[in-house]
Structures are given as structure tokens and as C-alpha cells.
Amino acid sequence: MPRVESAEPNHRLIALQRSLLVPPADPGALSEALRLLLSNPDLCHQMGQAGRERVLKNFTWRRTAERMAQAYEEVRREAALKGPA
């Protein structure tokens, strides 16, 4: 599913691979982004596929466990550097 997200100020409409970025509090830019998506089913499909591929690549249980183990290791290292409390 394509996304429309808030972006940094001073950007009108930025098309990324998985989402359209619009400036915060800019209803005209939001409207423009939604019209673009509603009028372009191929773009919606491409953005949806790109998002799905990202999720399948980066958010597997294995990848989550690897990141969790890395976080625990960083905490352990920091605690070892500080020494006993």
C-alpha cells in the first residue's frame, strides 16, 4: 500500500520508492499527493510492491532477533565499561 507522509518544511511533493512526502500542515500538498495516487493505479501498485519487499527483507523474525541481540550486546558492553554500581 502506498503511503503519504509528512516531510520537512519547504518541500512541495517528494516521490520516493514507497511513499509520497508532503510538508506538514499543507492541505494543498496532501490533496495533490492523494490525487496523484488516485489517478495512477500503476504507481500505487509499484509503491505497494516496494513497501512489501522492504518489509519482507527487513522485518523478519530473524532480523528482529539479530537487532535485539545487538541491542543487548551494546547494553552489556556499556555496563561493563561503567563497572559495578
C-alpha positions in Angstrom: 0.0 0.0 0.0 1.4 3.4 -0.9 1.9 5.9 1.8 1.6 9.7 2.1 3.8 11.1 4.9 4.7 14.4 6.4 8.1 15.7 5.2 10.4 18.6 6.1 9.1 22.1 5.5 9.8 23.8 2.2 9.4 20.6 0.2 6.3 20.6 -2.1 5.8 16.9 -3.0 8.6 14.3 -3.0 8.0 10.9 -4.6 10.0 8.1 -3.0 10.0 4.5 -3.9 7.5 3.6 -1.1 5.8 6.8 -0.2 4.9 10.4 -1.1 6.2 13.0 1.3 4.3 16.3 1.8 5.1 19.2 4.1 3.4 19.2 7.5 0.2 21.4 7.7 -0.1 21.8 4.0 -3.5 20.5 2.9 -2.9 21.5 -0.7 0.2 19.3 -0.9 -1.7 16.4 0.8 -4.6 16.8 -1.7 -2.1 16.8 -4.6 -0.5 13.6 -3.3 -3.8 11.9 -2.8 -5.0 12.9 -6.3 -1.8 11.6 -7.8 -2.3 8.2 -6.2 -6.0 8.0 -7.0 -5.3 8.8 -10.6 -2.3 6.4 -11.0 -3.1 2.8 -10.1 0.3 1.7 -11.6 2.2 4.0 -9.2 0.1 2.7 -6.3 1.0 -0.9 -7.3 4.7 -0.1 -7.7 4.9 1.7 -4.3 2.9 -1.1 -2.6 5.3 -3.7 -4.0 8.4 -1.7 -2.9 6.9 -1.5 0.6 6.2 -5.2 0.7 9.7 -6.0 -0.4 11.2 -3.8 2.2 9.1 -5.4 5.0 9.9 -8.9 3.8 13.6 -8.1 3.7 14.0 -6.0 6.9 11.3 -7.1 9.3 11.6 -10.9 9.5 11.7 -12.7 12.9 15.4 -13.5 12.2 16.2 -9.8 11.5 14.3 -8.7 14.6 16.2 -11.3 16.8 19.5 -10.1 15.3 18.7 -6.5 16.2 17.6 -7.4 19.7 20.7 -9.4 20.3 22.8 -6.5 19.1 21.0 -4.1 21.4 21.5 -6.4 24.4 25.2 -6.7 23.5 25.6 -2.9 23.3 23.9 -2.5 26.8 26.2 -5.3 28.2 29.3 -3.5 26.8 28.2 -0.1 28.2 27.6 -1.7 31.6 31.0 -3.4 31.6 32.7 -0.1 30.8 30.9 1.6 33.7 31.9 -1.2 36.2 30.0 -2.2 39.3 27.3 0.2 40.5 
